[in-house]
Amino acid sequence: MSCSNDSESDISETPNNNETPNDNNGDGENNGDGENKITFTSDILPIINNNCNNCHLSGGGQTNYTIYNNAKNNASTIQNRINRTQGSSGFMPQSGTKLSSSDLAKFDQWITDGKLE
Ligand code: HEC
């Protein structure tokens, strides 16, 4: 048995993601507030705005997930849809590209942290 494993992680990381798991809000910094919880307003809303556009925003015809309570009350359904295989039935964003693994992780963490506003 060889020992060629160099012990580095090959798990892909996004560039500039030098944040701690609980402060991966994409701003490139740890805010040091001792909480670092994922919140809807600072972490989830930008993902919705960037990926669920034209359909789930105000006037889009679908449930408006830019509204905190809508997102909160449907969190497990959203989580289910965005984790489906791209292009499969019910996948969200519909006809779009799967969210990045860091955005998916952020959504999971938001639920874990208690779906804070
Ligand atoms: C191109 C338009 C479009 C985009 C972009 C889109 N959706 Fe949807 N979404 C729909 C349509 C149409 C439905 C209703 C049909 C269905 O349930 O699949 C739907 C349904 C859903 C549902 C099922 C519950 C409900 O509200 O009806 C969830 C959850 C959802 N979308 C989440 C998302 C999220 C999160 C994003 C962004 C990551 C997103 N969608 C992007 C069109 C879209």
Backbone and ligand atoms as CSV (ligand in chain L), in Angstrom:
chain,resi,resn,atom,element,x,y,z
A,1,MET,N,N,0.853,-1.192,0.000
A,1,MET,CA,C,0.000,0.000,0.000
A,1,MET,C,C,0.880,1.229,0.000
A,2,SER,N,N,0.591,2.132,-0.921
A,2,SER,CA,C,1.449,3.312,-1.030
A,2,SER,C,C,0.995,4.401,-0.082
A,3,CYS,N,N,1.875,5.315,0.142
A,3,CYS,CA,C,1.540,6.430,1.012
A,3,CYS,C,C,1.572,7.718,0.228
A,4,SER,N,N,0.926,7.714,-0.918
A,4,SER,CA,C,1.005,8.883,-1.795
A,4,SER,C,C,0.008,9.966,-1.414
A,5,ASN,N,N,-0.819,9.667,-0.464
A,5,ASN,CA,C,-1.787,10.700,-0.088
A,5,ASN,C,C,-1.050,11.864,0.590
A,6,ASP,N,N,-1.196,13.027,0.001
A,6,ASP,CA,C,-0.441,14.163,0.529
A,6,ASP,C,C,-1.179,14.892,1.645
A,7,SER,N,N,-2.264,14.326,2.055
A,7,SER,CA,C,-3.058,14.842,3.164
A,7,SER,C,C,-3.713,16.190,2.912
A,8,GLU,N,N,-3.581,16.696,1.707
A,8,GLU,CA,C,-4.313,17.924,1.416
A,8,GLU,C,C,-5.736,17.564,1.022
A,9,SER,N,N,-6.645,18.398,1.351
A,9,SER,CA,C,-8.022,18.143,0.965
A,9,SER,C,C,-8.224,18.538,-0.486
A,10,ASP,N,N,-8.832,17.629,-1.240
A,10,ASP,CA,C,-9.151,17.956,-2.622
A,10,ASP,C,C,-10.585,18.444,-2.769
A,11,ILE,N,N,-11.261,18.580,-1.656
A,11,ILE,CA,C,-12.629,19.081,-1.738
A,11,ILE,C,C,-12.576,20.493,-2.310
A,12,SER,N,N,-13.339,20.715,-3.344
A,12,SER,CA,C,-13.216,21.994,-4.027
A,12,SER,C,C,-13.681,23.145,-3.143
A,13,GLU,N,N,-12.919,24.189,-3.188
A,13,GLU,CA,C,-13.281,25.372,-2.434
A,13,GLU,C,C,-13.445,26.527,-3.408
A,14,THR,N,N,-14.310,27.417,-3.087
A,14,THR,CA,C,-14.450,28.576,-3.942
A,14,THR,C,C,-13.314,29.553,-3.631
A,15,PRO,N,N,-12.835,30.261,-4.642
A,15,PRO,CA,C,-11.763,31.227,-4.406
A,15,PRO,C,C,-12.191,32.248,-3.354
A,16,ASN,N,N,-11.267,32.673,-2.573
A,16,ASN,CA,C,-11.516,33.710,-1.573
A,16,ASN,C,C,-12.393,33.251,-0.417
A,17,ASN,N,N,-12.687,31.959,-0.397
A,17,ASN,CA,C,-13.532,31.527,0.710
A,17,ASN,C,C,-12.655,31.165,1.901
A,18,ASN,N,N,-12.107,32.165,2.505
A,18,ASN,CA,C,-11.239,31.948,3.654
A,18,ASN,C,C,-11.972,32.268,4.941
A,19,GLU,N,N,-13.283,32.009,4.925
A,19,GLU,CA,C,-14.071,32.326,6.095
A,19,GLU,C,C,-14.348,31.065,6.907
A,20,THR,N,N,-14.676,31.239,8.124
A,20,THR,CA,C,-15.055,30.107,8.953
A,20,THR,C,C,-16.433,29.625,8.535
A,21,PRO,N,N,-16.742,28.359,8.789
A,21,PRO,CA,C,-18.011,27.804,8.317
A,21,PRO,C,C,-19.226,28.609,8.744
A,22,ASN,N,N,-19.163,29.193,9.903
A,22,ASN,CA,C,-20.339,29.925,10.354
A,22,ASN,C,C,-20.336,31.394,9.968
A,23,ASP,N,N,-19.362,31.783,9.181
A,23,ASP,CA,C,-19.382,33.172,8.712
A,23,ASP,C,C,-19.096,33.215,7.229
A,24,ASN,N,N,-19.647,32.238,6.524
A,24,ASN,CA,C,-19.356,32.158,5.098
A,24,ASN,C,C,-20.376,32.948,4.294
A,25,ASN,N,N,-20.545,34.190,4.659
A,25,ASN,CA,C,-21.550,34.988,3.971
A,25,ASN,C,C,-21.012,35.682,2.727
A,26,GLY,N,N,-19.816,35.318,2.314
A,26,GLY,CA,C,-19.309,35.828,1.068
A,26,GLY,C,C,-18.657,37.189,1.150
A,27,ASP,N,N,-18.582,37.753,2.315
A,27,ASP,CA,C,-17.974,39.073,2.418
A,27,ASP,C,C,-16.478,38.994,2.670
A,28,GLY,N,N,-15.948,37.787,2.748
A,28,GLY,CA,C,-14.509,37.621,2.857
A,28,GLY,C,C,-13.924,37.948,4.212
A,29,GLU,N,N,-14.764,38.142,5.178
A,29,GLU,CA,C,-14.215,38.469,6.496
A,29,GLU,C,C,-14.972,37.755,7.616
A,30,ASN,N,N,-14.269,37.537,8.672
A,30,ASN,CA,C,-14.923,37.060,9.878
A,30,ASN,C,C,-15.216,38.290,10.716
A,31,ASN,N,N,-16.466,38.462,11.048
A,31,ASN,CA,C,-16.796,39.734,11.690
A,31,ASN,C,C,-16.488,39.762,13.186
A,32,GLY,N,N,-16.106,38.613,13.726
A,32,GLY,CA,C,-15.638,38.630,15.105
A,32,GLY,C,C,-16.670,38.991,16.139
A,33,ASP,N,N,-17.930,38.886,15.774
A,33,ASP,CA,C,-18.944,39.251,16.749
A,33,ASP,C,C,-19.290,38.089,17.684
A,34,GLY,N,N,-18.615,36.973,17.498
A,34,GLY,CA,C,-18.827,35.845,18.380
A,34,GLY,C,C,-20.088,35.068,18.082
A,35,GLU,N,N,-20.842,35.486,17.087
A,35,GLU,CA,C,-22.056,34.763,16.740
A,35,GLU,C,C,-21.926,34.124,15.368
A,36,ASN,N,N,-21.701,34.953,14.369
A,36,ASN,CA,C,-21.460,34.446,13.015
A,36,ASN,C,C,-22.570,33.539,12.509
A,37,LYS,N,N,-23.779,33.825,12.911
A,37,LYS,CA,C,-24.898,33.024,12.447
A,37,LYS,C,C,-25.312,33.484,11.057
A,38,ILE,N,N,-25.824,32.526,10.316
A,38,ILE,CA,C,-26.381,32.845,9.006
A,38,ILE,C,C,-27.738,33.512,9.218
A,39,THR,N,N,-27.958,34.634,8.548
A,39,THR,CA,C,-29.263,35.295,8.651
A,39,THR,C,C,-29.881,35.459,7.264
A,40,PHE,N,N,-31.193,35.560,7.259
A,40,PHE,CA,C,-31.905,35.723,5.988
A,40,PHE,C,C,-31.451,36.980,5.267
A,41,THR,N,N,-31.454,38.089,5.998
A,41,THR,CA,C,-31.194,39.370,5.352
A,41,THR,C,C,-29.793,39.461,4.762
A,42,SER,N,N,-28.799,39.022,5.507
A,42,SER,CA,C,-27.440,39.221,4.991
A,42,SER,C,C,-26.921,38.057,4.158
A,43,ASP,N,N,-27.457,36.864,4.323
A,43,ASP,CA,C,-26.889,35.704,3.636
A,43,ASP,C,C,-27.824,35.058,2.614
A,44,ILE,N,N,-29.086,34.911,2.972
A,44,ILE,CA,C,-30.005,34.158,2.113
A,44,ILE,C,C,-30.648,35.046,1.053
A,45,LEU,N,N,-31.064,36.242,1.455
A,45,LEU,CA,C,-31.717,37.141,0.505
A,45,LEU,C,C,-30.880,37.396,-0.758
A,46,PRO,N,N,-29.568,37.626,-0.617
A,46,PRO,CA,C,-28.779,37.826,-1.840
A,46,PRO,C,C,-28.809,36.609,-2.763
A,47,ILE,N,N,-28.869,35.410,-2.198
A,47,ILE,CA,C,-28.936,34.198,-3.028
A,47,ILE,C,C,-30.259,34.162,-3.784
A,48,ILE,N,N,-31.347,34.508,-3.071
A,48,ILE,CA,C,-32.671,34.551,-3.710
A,48,ILE,C,C,-32.669,35.585,-4.838
A,49,ASN,N,N,-32.166,36.761,-4.514
A,49,ASN,CA,C,-32.165,37.835,-5.508
A,49,ASN,C,C,-31.350,37.463,-6.742
A,50,ASN,N,N,-30.266,36.751,-6.545
A,50,ASN,CA,C,-29.396,36.418,-7.669
A,50,ASN,C,C,-29.876,35.237,-8.493
A,51,ASN,N,N,-30.667,34.353,-7.892
A,51,ASN,CA,C,-30.963,33.088,-8.577
A,51,ASN,C,C,-32.433,32.786,-8.798
A,52,CYS,N,N,-33.305,33.464,-8.081
A,52,CYS,CA,C,-34.713,33.102,-8.133
A,52,CYS,C,C,-35.520,34.210,-8.798
A,53,ASN,N,N,-34.795,35.082,-9.412
A,53,ASN,CA,C,-35.281,36.245,-10.112
A,53,ASN,C,C,-36.387,35.962,-11.110
A,54,ASN,N,N,-37.188,36.945,-11.327
A,54,ASN,CA,C,-38.238,36.940,-12.349
A,54,ASN,C,C,-39.379,36.007,-12.004
A,55,CYS,N,N,-39.183,35.137,-11.103
A,55,CYS,CA,C,-40.211,34.140,-10.796
A,55,CYS,C,C,-40.676,34.257,-9.347
A,56,HIS,N,N,-39.737,34.362,-8.427
A,56,HIS,CA,C,-40.090,34.360,-7.004
A,56,HIS,C,C,-39.878,35.714,-6.342
A,57,LEU,N,N,-39.710,36.750,-7.134
A,57,LEU,CA,C,-39.646,38.089,-6.551
A,57,LEU,C,C,-41.029,38.724,-6.676
A,58,SER,N,N,-41.172,39.878,-6.116
A,58,SER,CA,C,-42.447,40.580,-6.191
A,58,SER,C,C,-42.898,40.704,-7.643
A,59,GLY,N,N,-44.128,40.274,-7.929
A,59,GLY,CA,C,-44.664,40.387,-9.277
A,59,GLY,C,C,-44.275,39.253,-10.199
A,60,GLY,N,N,-43.488,38.301,-9.695
A,60,GLY,CA,C,-43.011,37.218,-10.551
A,60,GLY,C,C,-44.013,36.099,-10.758
A,61,GLY,N,N,-45.092,36.114,-9.997
A,61,GLY,CA,C,-46.111,35.097,-10.186
A,61,GLY,C,C,-45.971,33.910,-9.253
A,62,GLN,N,N,-44.762,33.619,-8.810
A,62,GLN,CA,C,-44.539,32.531,-7.862
A,62,GLN,C,C,-44.400,33.113,-6.451
A,63,THR,N,N,-44.420,32.216,-5.475
A,63,THR,CA,C,-44.253,32.651,-4.090
A,63,THR,C,C,-43.062,33.592,-3.977
A,64,ASN,N,N,-43.276,34.721,-3.335
A,64,ASN,CA,C,-42.204,35.716,-3.223
A,64,ASN,C,C,-41.265,35.345,-2.072
A,65,TYR,N,N,-40.126,34.759,-2.436
A,65,TYR,CA,C,-39.178,34.323,-1.411
A,65,TYR,C,C,-38.195,35.401,-0.983
A,66,THR,N,N,-38.434,36.627,-1.436
A,66,THR,CA,C,-37.651,37.735,-0.873
A,66,THR,C,C,-38.292,38.191,0.440
A,67,ILE,N,N,-39.496,37.677,0.732
A,67,ILE,CA,C,-40.162,37.981,2.003
A,67,ILE,C,C,-39.746,36.925,3.024
A,68,TYR,N,N,-39.183,37.403,4.119
A,68,TYR,CA,C,-38.618,36.505,5.133
A,68,TYR,C,C,-39.573,35.393,5.537
A,69,ASN,N,N,-40.812,35.743,5.890
A,69,ASN,CA,C,-41.739,34.720,6.377
A,69,ASN,C,C,-42.049,33.659,5.331
A,70,ASN,N,N,-42.115,34.058,4.070
A,70,ASN,CA,C,-42.355,33.082,3.006
A,70,ASN,C,C,-41.203,32.095,2.905
A,71,ALA,N,N,-39.992,32.631,2.967
A,71,ALA,CA,C,-38.811,31.763,2.880
A,71,ALA,C,C,-38.714,30.861,4.107
A,72,LYS,N,N,-38.960,31.459,5.267
A,72,LYS,CA,C,-38.866,30.703,6.512
A,72,LYS,C,C,-39.868,29.554,6.554
A,73,ASN,N,N,-41.112,29.863,6.175
A,73,ASN,CA,C,-42.164,28.846,6.264
A,73,ASN,C,C,-42.027,27.753,5.209
A,74,ASN,N,N,-41.274,28.021,4.164
A,74,ASN,CA,C,-41.078,27.032,3.102
A,74,ASN,C,C,-39.636,26.545,3.035
A,75,ALA,N,N,-38.897,26.753,4.122
A,75,ALA,CA,C,-37.458,26.476,4.086
A,75,ALA,C,C,-37.140,25.042,3.680
A,76,SER,N,N,-37.884,24.083,4.225
A,76,SER,CA,C,-37.535,22.694,3.906
A,76,SER,C,C,-37.878,22.353,2.454
A,77,THR,N,N,-38.943,22.961,1.925
A,77,THR,CA,C,-39.284,22.736,0.516
A,77,THR,C,C,-38.236,23.376,-0.389
A,78,ILE,N,N,-37.819,24.579,-0.034
A,78,ILE,CA,C,-36.765,25.234,-0.811
A,78,ILE,C,C,-35.498,24.380,-0.784
A,79,GLN,N,N,-35.141,23.929,0.405
A,79,GLN,CA,C,-33.934,23.116,0.556
A,79,GLN,C,C,-34.016,21.870,-0.336
A,80,ASN,N,N,-35.191,21.251,-0.346
A,80,ASN,CA,C,-35.391,20.065,-1.177
A,80,ASN,C,C,-35.198,20.410,-2.663
A,81,ARG,N,N,-35.839,21.478,-3.116
A,81,ARG,CA,C,-35.798,21.813,-4.548
A,81,ARG,C,C,-34.402,22.196,-5.029
A,82,ILE,N,N,-33.690,22.964,-4.243
A,82,ILE,CA,C,-32.387,23.452,-4.719
A,82,ILE,C,C,-31.320,22.361,-4.646
A,83,ASN,N,N,-31.616,21.273,-3.918
A,83,ASN,CA,C,-30.641,20.182,-3.835
A,83,ASN,C,C,-30.934,19.053,-4.827
A,84,ARG,N,N,-31.974,19.199,-5.631
A,84,ARG,CA,C,-32.245,18.181,-6.656
A,84,ARG,C,C,-31.208,18.276,-7.767
A,85,THR,N,N,-31.155,17.224,-8.572
A,85,THR,CA,C,-30.241,17.222,-9.720
A,85,THR,C,C,-30.687,18.277,-10.722
A,86,GLN,N,N,-29.736,19.076,-11.170
A,86,GLN,CA,C,-30.049,20.131,-12.131
A,86,GLN,C,C,-30.791,19.545,-13.326
A,87,GLY,N,N,-31.908,20.169,-13.681
A,87,GLY,CA,C,-32.666,19.734,-14.845
A,87,GLY,C,C,-33.734,18.696,-14.531
A,88,SER,N,N,-33.681,18.126,-13.325
A,88,SER,CA,C,-34.691,17.120,-12.984
A,88,SER,C,C,-35.994,17.807,-12.617
A,89,SER,N,N,-37.052,17.023,-12.549
A,89,SER,CA,C,-38.367,17.555,-12.234
A,89,SER,C,C,-38.354,18.284,-10.895
A,90,GLY,N,N,-38.869,19.507,-10.890
A,90,GLY,CA,C,-38.972,20.263,-9.654
A,90,GLY,C,C,-37.702,20.983,-9.241
A,91,PHE,N,N,-36.633,20.774,-9.980
A,91,PHE,CA,C,-35.370,21.440,-9.633
A,91,PHE,C,C,-35.537,22.955,-9.688
A,92,MET,N,N,-34.937,23.636,-8.697
A,92,MET,CA,C,-34.902,25.105,-8.684
A,92,MET,C,C,-33.457,25.571,-8.599
A,93,PRO,N,N,-33.061,26.644,-9.262
A,93,PRO,CA,C,-33.881,27.502,-10.116
A,93,PRO,C,C,-34.321,26.801,-11.399
A,94,GLN,N,N,-35.621,26.834,-11.637
A,94,GLN,CA,C,-36.198,26.178,-12.802
A,94,GLN,C,C,-35.476,26.598,-14.077
A,95,SER,N,N,-35.090,25.637,-14.880
A,95,SER,CA,C,-34.366,25.874,-16.135
A,95,SER,C,C,-33.030,26.575,-15.920
A,96,GLY,N,N,-32.573,26.625,-14.688
A,96,GLY,CA,C,-31.340,27.352,-14.400
A,96,GLY,C,C,-30.200,26.441,-13.987
A,97,THR,N,N,-29.176,27.070,-13.441
A,97,THR,CA,C,-27.971,26.366,-13.015
A,97,THR,C,C,-28.020,26.130,-11.514
A,98,LYS,N,N,-27.584,24.976,-11.099
A,98,LYS,CA,C,-27.587,24.638,-9.675
A,98,LYS,C,C,-26.781,25.667,-8.889
A,99,LEU,N,N,-27.257,25.972,-7.687
A,99,LEU,CA,C,-26.528,26.895,-6.819
A,99,LEU,C,C,-25.154,26.320,-6.497
A,100,SER,N,N,-24.210,27.183,-6.202
A,100,SER,CA,C,-22.868,26.741,-5.829
A,100,SER,C,C,-22.944,25.932,-4.536
A,101,SER,N,N,-21.966,25.070,-4.333
A,101,SER,CA,C,-21.979,24.264,-3.110
A,101,SER,C,C,-21.892,25.144,-1.879
A,102,SER,N,N,-21.229,26.297,-1.991
A,102,SER,CA,C,-21.152,27.171,-0.818
A,102,SER,C,C,-22.501,27.825,-0.535
A,103,ASP,N,N,-23.257,28.153,-1.579
A,103,ASP,CA,C,-24.598,28.698,-1.350
A,103,ASP,C,C,-25.525,27.626,-0.771
A,104,LEU,N,N,-25.390,26.410,-1.259
A,104,LEU,CA,C,-26.214,25.321,-0.718
A,104,LEU,C,C,-25.879,25.085,0.753
A,105,ALA,N,N,-24.586,25.124,1.065
A,105,ALA,CA,C,-24.158,24.930,2.460
A,105,ALA,C,C,-24.682,26.055,3.342
A,106,LYS,N,N,-24.684,27.264,2.783
A,106,LYS,CA,C,-25.180,28.422,3.522
A,106,LYS,C,C,-26.653,28.246,3.856
A,107,PHE,N,N,-27.405,27.732,2.899
A,107,PHE,CA,C,-28.833,27.524,3.143
A,107,PHE,C,C,-29.040,26.488,4.240
A,108,ASP,N,N,-28.282,25.395,4.180
A,108,ASP,CA,C,-28.371,24.363,5.236
A,108,ASP,C,C,-28.059,24.973,6.599
A,109,GLN,N,N,-27.003,25.800,6.627
A,109,GLN,CA,C,-26.584,26.391,7.892
A,109,GLN,C,C,-27.617,27.374,8.419
A,110,TRP,N,N,-28.277,28.061,7.495
A,110,TRP,CA,C,-29.346,28.986,7.914
A,110,TRP,C,C,-30.417,28.217,8.693
A,111,ILE,N,N,-30.806,27.053,8.178
A,111,ILE,CA,C,-31.809,26.227,8.872
A,111,ILE,C,C,-31.257,25.751,10.210
A,112,THR,N,N,-30.017,25.272,10.193
A,112,THR,CA,C,-29.393,24.797,11.430
A,112,THR,C,C,-29.343,25.896,12.486
A,113,ASP,N,N,-29.054,27.119,12.032
A,113,ASP,CA,C,-28.926,28.242,12.962
A,113,ASP,C,C,-30.275,28.752,13.457
A,114,GLY,N,N,-31.346,28.209,12.932
A,114,GLY,CA,C,-32.666,28.587,13.429
A,114,GLY,C,C,-33.425,29.541,12.536
A,115,LYS,N,N,-33.037,29.601,11.249
A,115,LYS,CA,C,-33.735,30.440,10.266
A,115,LYS,C,C,-33.894,31.868,10.779
A,116,LEU,N,N,-32.792,32.443,11.177
A,116,LEU,CA,C,-32.822,33.808,11.711
A,116,LEU,C,C,-33.142,34.821,10.627
A,117,GLU,N,N,-33.783,35.894,11.041
A,117,GLU,CA,C,-34.119,36.943,10.082
A,117,GLU,C,C,-32.906,37.832,9.858
L,1,HEC,C1,C,-37.721,30.602,-14.328
L,1,HEC,C2,C,-38.608,30.758,-13.182
L,1,HEC,C3,C,-38.160,30.218,-11.844
L,1,HEC,C4,C,-36.954,30.418,-11.187
L,1,HEC,C5,C,-35.738,31.185,-11.686
L,1,HEC,C6,C,-37.085,29.770,-9.919
L,1,HEC,N1,N,-38.312,29.193,-9.796
L,1,HEC,FE1,FE,-39.026,28.171,-8.164
L,1,HEC,N2,N,-40.772,27.804,-9.155
L,1,HEC,C7,C,-41.065,28.220,-10.441
L,1,HEC,C8,C,-42.360,27.677,-10.826
L,1,HEC,C9,C,-43.054,27.908,-12.171
L,1,HEC,C10,C,-42.828,26.919,-9.722
L,1,HEC,C11,C,-44.165,26.138,-9.617
L,1,HEC,C12,C,-44.006,24.761,-10.236
L,1,HEC,C13,C,-43.272,23.820,-9.330
L,1,HEC,O1,O,-43.645,23.654,-8.161
L,1,HEC,O2,O,-42.245,23.261,-9.783
L,1,HEC,C14,C,-41.807,27.011,-8.701
L,1,HEC,C15,C,-41.885,26.391,-7.459
L,1,HEC,C16,C,-40.959,26.505,-6.461
L,1,HEC,C17,C,-41.082,25.917,-5.158
L,1,HEC,C18,C,-42.227,25.039,-4.675
L,1,HEC,C19,C,-43.098,25.795,-3.694
L,1,HEC,C20,C,-43.660,27.017,-4.348
L,1,HEC,O3,O,-43.268,28.114,-3.948
L,1,HEC,O4,O,-44.477,26.891,-5.290
L,1,HEC,C21,C,-39.973,26.297,-4.460
L,1,HEC,C22,C,-39.637,25.956,-3.017
L,1,HEC,C23,C,-39.155,27.091,-5.340
L,1,HEC,N3,N,-39.768,27.207,-6.557
L,1,HEC,C24,C,-37.955,27.662,-4.988
L,1,HEC,C25,C,-37.128,28.365,-5.858
L,1,HEC,C26,C,-35.852,28.917,-5.467
L,1,HEC,C27,C,-35.261,28.843,-4.072
L,1,HEC,C28,C,-35.317,29.491,-6.571
L,1,HEC,C29,C,-33.954,30.144,-6.712
L,1,HEC,C30,C,-32.840,29.376,-6.229
L,1,HEC,C31,C,-36.267,29.312,-7.643
L,1,HEC,N4,N,-37.349,28.624,-7.171
L,1,HEC,C32,C,-36.102,29.779,-8.949
L,1,HEC,C33,C,-40.295,29.019,-11.239
L,1,HEC,C34,C,-39.005,29.432,-10.964
